[in-house]
Amino acid sequence: MDSLPTIKEKLAFKNKLITDGKNTSEMYIWTQSGKFVCKFGTLICFEPSPDNIVSKENGMLVLKHLIIPADEKDVRYIADGLFNNIEVKEKLSLPWSLVGIGQKLDVGILSGVFNRCVLPKVCIPENVELLGGYVFGNSRIGTLKIYRKSLRSEYGRQFKGAKIENLYIPDCTIDTIERNNDVLHSIFTNASVEYMYLDNYVKLKL
C-alpha cells in the first residue's frame, strides 16, 4: 500500500461492497498505520503502510506505531494471531469500540493476538470484557493499564510469560486484589511485573 486512499477511492470501495454480494461481509478501514480488513465486526487482517515499517528482522516486524481503527459497528473484536511478533516503537492505540481481544483458549492452541510482541504502552479499553487466551503472552510491555472488567475474562493465561514494567488497575483496590488473587494468578501466570498501581494510587513493588 503506497498511500492512504482518497475519499473518492473509499466511496468507490463502499459502493462495491453494496453492489457486489461476494464482498458484503468484509470492510477495509485505513488509519495512518495501514490497512485493516474487518469481517462481521472482527479485525482479521492488517497491512502496514510502507512509511510505518522500521524493519523486518528475524521474524519480527518493527513498526513506528499501530493505530487500530474505532467503529462501534465494524470493529468490536480482534482475531487471534493478527499482531503476533510485532514491535511498536512509539504508540499502540486500541479503540474504545472493542469488546473482545482474541478468542477463548482452546487446548493446544497458543495463538494470542499480541504474542511475543514488544509494546511501549498498552491501555485496554474499559468496554473490553473478553481477553482471549495468551492474548499478550511472552510479550514485553512498558506500561499496561487494565480495567477490572477485563480481569474477569474466564480463560486465564492472558499474559503468560510476559514482562511488564508498570501495571495499572485503575478500578481496583488492595481488598479486591486479595479477594481475587487466584484470578490474577491465572491471568498473569509466569509473568513478571515490576510495579503495580491501584485505584487508590497505592504503588506496590512485586
Protein Blocks (a to p, Z undefined) as FASTA:
>chain_A
ZZdcdfklmmmmmmmmmmmmklmmpccdddfkbccddeehiafbdcddfklpfbdcehia
cdfbdcddddfklmmbccehklgoiacfkbccddfkbcbecjdddehianbjmgoiacfb
dcddfklmbdcehklgoiacfbdcddfklmmpmngomlgoiacfbdcdfkbcfklmmmmm
mmmmmmmgoiacfbdcdfkopacdZZ
